[in-house]
Amino acid sequence: MRKRQLTQFGMTVKKRLIEKGMTQVLLAEKVGTSNKYLNLILYGDRTGEKYIHKIISVLEIDPEELQKSA
């Protein structure tokens, strides 16, 4: 069985969560989704279009940082 891997976006989100001392559960609450669905977004199983901008906003991710990691 192949191990799932975070997308580039997922890695950026995880890094920012650590930097901000925030849990994934708290992030999910702040953007209005479940932790399970957020996890699917971070692993690329769902696009999460509806939540991407909220995630970027809550974590104060620089859009240019996302461009570099894409």
Buried (B, 14 or more C-beta within 10 A) or exposed (E): EEEEEBBEBBEBBEBBBEEEEBEBEBBBBBBEBEBEBBBBBBBBEBEBEEBBEBBBEBBEBEEEEBEEEE
